[in-house]
Amino acid sequence: MVTNEFLSLAETAELLGKNKETLRRWDREGKLVAIREPLSNYRFYKRADVEKMFEGFLNENGSVEGNFTSPDNDYKVLELFAGAGGLAVGMEKAGLKCVALNEIDKFACQTLRNNRPNWNVLEGDIKDFGFTEYHGKVDVVTGGFPCQAFSYAGKKLGLADARGTLFYDFARAVKEVNPPICIGENVRGLLNHDNGKTLEGMISILDEIGYNVVPVQVLKAINFNVPQKRERLILVGIRKDIDLDYQYPNPYNKIYTLKDALKKGELYDSDVPVSGGAKYPKRKAEILDLVPPKGYWRDLPLDLQKEYMGGSFFLGGGKTGIARRIGWDEPSLTLTCSPAQKQTERCHPDETRPFTVREYARVQTFPDEWEFAGSLAQQYKQIGNAVPVNLGKEVGYSIIKFLNALYKR
């Protein structure tokens, strides 16, 4: 039953970003009606119906108002786990000033120095740095700390219990600097990591060091002028002596596509610059040649499906990222650290190849003049790990709005 025209329940859930139970409820309510196979009673969906619903999602609940807010003062940021600078460039575009950035990866540090010689790049393990010199001199501490489980010493997790994790060092830096606001960002999976205990522990630790945590939100990059279906969890802490609400940035109605990323238009004033990029092995290219734009492995002839998928062919799940060719008229799927991983394929719409380095950077909304240091693999890794610049900019505006209100009091 699953052909180019139809999608399974698992595939539909994956493409729409909903769980299977939601889809079953929508079927009962008539919102998205499934077709049942007579013998198995399995649900299938018309691809055209699913794509129409997804397009509706892209344009609902958005805002036509911008988030732009001009800073009333010279606000300063200390950024931890800075990577190649996606969040830092976004904050800079919003009007915030980076006073220092910490990063352990030497290639990412070289990228930061090459592009911003005036930035104070603290290269090395965060555990080796103290931040007391910035006490009272920084308005916001930001950081994309990795998601790591804690050891639980008691009922309420404390800062000491998180020793050995990178969140411990994020919290330690916040405690040493004592800014009015701190912003952590992470993958959506943090919500359920260790059955939610990891996030609970982080909130408990921030509470211990004097910060109230705003209700956590997952921001979808496509709602913030980023042509990519990427999601980032944002963790905001407000110092307890401050009685002032923080408001997340408003999402936009306008959704940008791969065409907007790579061609001259609203996002960029020129086509994407030519650059180096990864290549597919000969046999893989021959198979992917047969996949249409917006298609994936299910669009191949049955014998090639079995050849390409191997044992995975007989397993459940949609696996919609495998042999996936992105369409011009849709946002890119989330970029990974490697452009040709089998499970998360990101094939160019017209040419059978992965995205080039500059195409990768465009999808992440880096400026064309932002150059990446290191080998091709290192450049892809830096870009794939980054916070999209435009998402960082919109979060930056929300920080400025908060700080403007704070210092007017």
Sequence and secondary structure as in RCSB ss.txt:
>XXXX:A:sequence
MVTNEFLSLAETAELLGKNKETLRRWDREGKLVAIREPLSNYRFYKRADVEKMFEGFLNENGSVEGNFTSPDNDY
KVLELFAGAGGLAVGMEKAGLKCVALNEIDKFACQTLRNNRPNWNVLEGDIKDFGFTEYHGKVDVVTGGFPCQAF
SYAGKKLGLADARGTLFYDFARAVKEVNPPICIGENVRGLLNHDNGKTLEGMISILDEIGYNVVPVQVLKAINFN
VPQKRERLILVGIRKDIDLDYQYPNPYNKIYTLKDALKKGELYDSDVPVSGGAKYPKRKAEILDLVPPKGYWRDL
PLDLQKEYMGGSFFLGGGKTGIARRIGWDEPSLTLTCSPAQKQTERCHPDETRPFTVREYARVQTFPDEWEFAGS
LAQQYKQIGNAVPVNLGKEVGYSIIKFLNALYKR
>XXXX:A:secstr
  STTEEEHHHHHHHHT  HHHHHHHHHHTSS  EE TTT  EEEEHHHHHHHHHHHHTSS BSS      SS  
EEEEES TTSHHHHHHHHHT EEEEEEE  HHHHHHHHHH TTS EEES GGG   GGGTTT SEEEE       
   SSS  GGGGTTSHHHHHHHHHHHH  SEEEEEE GGGGTGGGGHHHHHHHHHHHHTTEEE   EEEEGGGGT
 SEE EEEEEEEEETT          BS    HHHHHSSSSS SS      B    HHHHHHHTT  TT  GGGS
 HHHHHHHHGGGGGS S  TTTT B  TTS EE   SSTT GGG  B SSSSSB BHHHHHHHTT  TT    S 
HHHHHHHHHHS  HHHHHHHHHHHHHHHHHHHH 
